[in-house]
Amino acid sequence: MRLNQRAENIVLPIGAIVLALLIGAVMIRLNGSNPWTAYKALIDGALGSKEDVARTLSRATPLVFTGLAVIVGLKAGLFNIGAQGQLIFGATFAAWAGYHFTGLPAALHVPFALLVGAFFGMLPAALAGYLKAYRGAHEVITTIMLNAILINITEYLVGADGPFHDPDAGAISRTPLIQPSAEIPDVWGLPLGFVLAVAVAVIIWFLLARTTIGFRITTVGQNRQAAEYAGISAKHIIVLAMAMSGFLAGLGGAVETQGVFDRYEAGFNVGLGFDGITVALLARVQPLLAIPAALLLGIMRAGQTRMAFVADVPQEIIDVILAFMLLLVCAPIVVRWILRVRGPKDAVEQIQITSGWGG
């Protein structure tokens, strides 16, 4: 069976998910538990009630943003490993804007705090883009190092002696609660932040697929030398793409602060940036597909505690299943061989992660 590119972008991730779940079922059985019971508990824990659905959407919301952040970078041939640090930095400064400024109406305070968080997420990513474009420093190395720097800066800011520390928190590293005017409300008990995430995904899709800027970003990602020959400034596009990536990651952190926790506290956002890589690759680097990919991860994260309690399996099995999903998506030849499908031109397609260490 032969698939066109659009069908392949849907069939191969679904095949990878199913195969990973089957592998997970084998591991659950080897653990002495019933896979059906475990997966049923997983779904019940994530979607069993309106409160469970709201929690799942809350878990998926930052993953849409970090997935989009990684996707924008990949479209330009860049691998932004720094979404975790950018998200945390954005979440911290969104909290500061949320509690520090008083007397603002919600119509101004909510978007203001969101933009502050997005801006501070953008700054380190733009720096990494500049170092890549003008100094040849690879973005994987610089964003990994910036992750450590941003996390430590944040720990200082919200720590016991830091300027953002909640005076009532004692030794707990956290900010004060944000003002009610900065909180993102729920609508019918469901998080409005997820609606914002979906809207941003549509905007990013339109920007990449239907605008000149998007054309330039994808052209640089496909062939930097050809883009330069065509008159596109690859250096400017690299900086722009990384800045956009960091903006999205910081915005995800701001939404997490304003819509879920109402403050920033160290440890609340662990792993969200790295899960964004999984979302981007499950989505086959397609912005709109980041929404169902994030929902899948949100379901698994929201339901894993109930699965562990009901079926008596370790929660780490979810991490193993996600790892197999990522492996199979990045190695589509395995899924094609099992499903007996062929690509558009019988070519073995690999998702391009980066344009190369020296590119």
ABEGO torsion letter per residue (X at the ends): XBBBAAAAAAAAAAAAAAAAAAAAAAAAAAAGBBAAAAAAAAAAAAAABAAAAAAAAAAAAAAAAAAAAAAAAAAAGBBBAAAAAAAAAAAAAAAAAAAABBGBBAAAAAAAAAAAAAAAAAAAAAAAAAAAAAAGBBAAAAAAAAAAAAAAAAAAAABAABAABBAAAEABBBBBBBBAAABBBBBGGBBAAAAAAAAAAAAAAAAAAABAAAAAAAAAAABAAAAAAAGBBAAAAAAAAAAAAAAAAAAAAAAAAAAAAGBBBBGAABGAAAAAAAAAAAAGGBAAAAAAAAAAAAAAAAAAAAAAAAAGBBAAAAAAAAAAAAAAAABAAAAAAAAGBBBAAGBBBBBBABAEAAX
